[in-house]
């Protein structure tokens, strides 16, 4: 589903990409757009960590397509995936999205220092409906000490249906089943991506979008 410019997330005014990408006759157009979307999020040293969902919304492609073109960028030396143990956040924290370094100087680009890694990121405004995984880790606990992960998963289901069809679902109707998914370690991005895919599949087949998170989980084997 192609988005109009008004439907896309707000962005900074420029994206600085490696100049050699413009002269790369073998680079697929979507690969170039994926690189440009990554560079919308880089700090001054080329470090970024937007989720696949965020990238997919910028370029109007599925998260699976984004994964394909991220792999191409890795293989052709335009980006490098950074390892979490080299840039620890906190002892108990977990990375929720991949961290990338854009290789402006090619594969020989030095690894960033910790100071460069933690340099301020640009303020890229996202749509309120999109919950970035970095924000999720700060919402892990609800009132009374109960994990709030299941509410995030239920909301991700609602977002997925609305993104793909414009129809609205009530998150409360899926919270009970979301608890079981949270206990199994299913994350919000997986729920959103599966919901979007099932919704589009149903619409293409002339059926209504999924009514519950359970339908999506069974369909996608989450």
N, C-alpha and C positions, 0 to 999 in steps of 0.2 A: 504494500500500500504506500503510495507516494504521498509525502506530506507537502503542503504548501509552505512557503517561507514563514507565514504567520503562525504555523503549527509547530515549528521547530523551537528548540530551546534558545534563549538569548545567548549571545556570545560576545567575547571581547572583539575589538575592532580589527584585529589582524591575526594571522597565523604565520609564523616564520618556519619554513620547511627547508631541508637541505637543498641547495641550489642544483646539485647533481640530479635530483629527482626530476626536475623539469626537462633535463636533456636525456633522460633515460627512455629511449624509444621502445624498450621492452616492457616498461611498467604499465600494468593495466590501469584504466582510468579509475576504477573503484579502489585500487590499491593506493593510488595517489590521493584520493579523497580521504581514505582512512588515515593516511599519514598526516594530511592536513588537519583532520579532526583531532588526532593525537596532539599535534602541535598547538592546538587551541588551549591545551591544558598544561603545557610545559612551564616549568619555572625558568629562571634565567640560565640554567645549566642543562636544559633539555630533559629534565626529569618530570614524569607525569604518571598518573594512575587513574584515568577515567575507566569506568566499567564498560564492558561490551555493550550493555544496554544504552549507556550514554552515547557511545560512538554510533550505535545503530540509529539513534534518533537524529543525530547530526547529518548522517548521510542517507537516511531513508532506506536502509537495508536491514535484513534480519541479523540477529546476533550470530547465527551460524555463518552468514556471509562475512561478517566482521572478523570472525575467528579465522576464516580462510585467508583473508587479506593481511591480518596480523602475522600469520605464519609466513606469508610471502615476504613481508617486510623484515622479519627475523632472518629468513634464509638469504635474503639479498643484502644484508648488512646495513639496513637503514635504521633499525632499532635494536636494542639489546634488552633482554629481560634481566632485571636485577634480583639477586637472591636476598631473601629476608634476613638471614643471619648476619649479613654484612651491614645492615642498616636497621638494627632493632629499635622497636618503638618502646615497649614495656615488656617486662618479663612474661606476663600472661597474655599479651596481645597476639592476635592472629591477623595476617594480611587477608583482606577480603577481596581485593582485586590485584591483578598483576601490576608490578611497578616496572616502567619502561624508561630507558634512556634513548633519546633520539641521537643518532650518531652523525653529527654534522661533518665530522672529519673522516667518516668511513669506519670500518672495523677497527682501525688503529686508535680510535678515540679513547682516551684514558677513562677508566672507571671513575665515577664521581666520588669525592670525599663525603664524609658524613655532613659536613657543613653545607656542601653544595646540594646534597640530597634533601636536607631539611630547609633549604632556602624557601622563602614564601612563594606560594603558587599564585597564579593570576586568579582574580575573581571572575569565574565564569558562571553566570546565572543559569540555573537549571529550572525546569518547570517544577512547581511545587509538588506535583503528583509523583515525581521520580525520586525515590529514596535511594541515595547513593550508599554503597556498602560501607564507606567510611563513616557515614552518619549512623548506620545501623549498630555498629559496635558501641556507640555511646547511648544506645537505647535498649541495652540488653536486659535491664531490670525494671519491672513495673512496681506498682505499689505492693507493700507487704512482702517484698523480696521475691515474688514470683517472676519467672522469666517472661519477658514480653515478646519473645521471638515469635510465638504463634500469632500474635496480632499483626506483626510485620508481614508474615506470610499471607495472612488473610487479606491484608491491604494490597499486597503484591498481586494477588489473584484479581481483585477488583480493578487495579490499574491495568492489568493485561487485557481484560475484557474491554475496558473503555478505550485503550489505545488502539485496539484492532477493529472495534465495531462502533464505538461511540455509545454503547449501551452501558447502563449503570447496574452494578450489583451491590448488595449490602454486605460489608465484611463480617458483620456479626453472625451471619448465617453459615459462615465457613470456619469460624474460630475453633469449634470443637475438633473438626478434622485437622485443622492446622496444628493443633497440639501434637498430634501423632507424627506429623511431618517434621516439626521442630525437634522432637525427641530423636528422630532418625538423622538429624543433621542437615536436612534439606535447607538450602539458603533461598533468600528472596529473589535473587536474580534468576535462579533456576525455575522458580514458580512463575515469575513474570514471563520469561521466554517461552515456557511450555504453554502458558495460557494464551499468549499471542498466537502461537503456532496452531493450537487447537481451534481457537476462535476463527482464524483465517481459513483453516481446513473446513470447518463446519459451514461457514458462509459460502465457500466455493461449492460445497456439496448441496447447498440449498437448505441447510439446517440452522437452527438457532445457536447462538454462542453458548458455551457451557454455563450452567446455572449455579454449580457449586465447585468448590476447590477439589472435592473428592473426585468428580468427573475428570478433571484435568490430571490429577495424580494417577488415576487408573489408566487413562489414555496415554500418558507420557511415561508410565512406569517410574514415577518418582519415589 
